[in-house]
Amino acid sequence: MSIVVVKASFVTFLVSCSARCKIREHALSKSDFAPRPAYEIADTPDEEYPDAMICQKTIEDLRQLSTGDSPFFLACGFHRPHLPFHAPKKYWDLYPETEVKLPNNMYFPQGLSSACQYSWGEMRAYRGIPDKDPVSDETA
């Protein structure tokens, strides 16, 4: 068994893989404690992102495991679409800002359990997001 360690944003992902025990680390160049934006639009290939690395490794493992005679279970977990919202530019381009319409009602539905209401605490830890009050329409 090997462990793939993928560092992205504030989270370190451990992905279990079915091969000999090796550790690979993919890290961003900034310090893990540096404030980062809540979103990123980078003109980079999919392969630069942890989810693509996880997907590729899972496909490799599935191909290897499927050739054996024994039943197997393979689990795979992806980080996205959680904060920070980092994705290659080609995906952001699918939804031009001029065509994205914000809802008229930015409030929680009446009767919604307080357990389901939130204050965007995680998002507020990112650069450019106010500590309280709504974000600007441009950021939304």
Backbone hydrogen bonds, N-H to C=O, Kabsch-Sander energy under -0.5 kcal/mol:
donor,donor_aa,acceptor,acceptor_aa,energy
2,S,17,C,-2.0
3,I,22,K,-1.7
4,V,15,V,-2.3
5,V,3,I,-0.6
5,V,24,R,-2.3
6,V,4,V,-0.6
6,V,13,F,-2.3
7,K,5,V,-0.5
7,K,26,H,-2.8
8,A,6,V,-0.5
8,A,11,V,-2.2
11,V,8,A,-1.9
13,F,6,V,-3.1
13,F,11,V,-0.5
15,V,4,V,-2.3
15,V,13,F,-0.6
16,S,14,L,-0.5
17,C,2,S,-2.6
19,A,17,C,-1.0
22,K,20,R,-0.7
24,R,3,I,-0.7
26,H,5,V,-1.2
27,A,25,E,-0.5
34,A,31,S,-1.4
38,A,127,R,-0.8
40,E,85,F,-2.1
42,A,40,E,-0.6
42,A,87,A,-1.1
44,T,42,A,-1.9
48,E,45,P,-1.9
49,Y,46,D,-2.3
52,A,49,Y,-0.7
53,M,49,Y,-1.7
54,I,50,P,-2.8
55,C,51,D,-2.6
56,Q,52,A,-2.7
57,K,53,M,-2.3
58,T,54,I,-2.3
59,I,55,C,-2.5
60,E,56,Q,-2.3
61,D,57,K,-2.5
62,L,58,T,-2.8
63,R,59,I,-2.5
64,Q,60,E,-2.2
65,L,61,D,-3.2
66,S,62,L,-2.3
67,T,63,R,-0.6
67,T,64,Q,-1.0
68,G,65,L,-1.4
82,H,79,H,-1.0
85,F,38,A,-3.3
86,H,84,P,-1.7
87,A,40,E,-1.6
87,A,85,F,-0.5
89,K,42,A,-2.7
91,Y,88,P,-1.7
92,W,88,P,-1.1
93,D,89,K,-2.6
94,L,91,Y,-0.7
95,Y,92,W,-1.7
99,E,96,P,-2.1
100,V,96,P,-0.7
100,V,97,E,-1.0
101,K,99,E,-0.6
106,M,104,N,-0.7
112,L,109,P,-1.7
116,C,113,S,-1.7
117,Q,114,S,-0.9
124,R,120,W,-2.2
125,A,122,E,-1.4
126,Y,123,M,-2.0
127,R,36,R,-2.5
129,I,126,Y,-1.4
140,A,136,S,-2.6
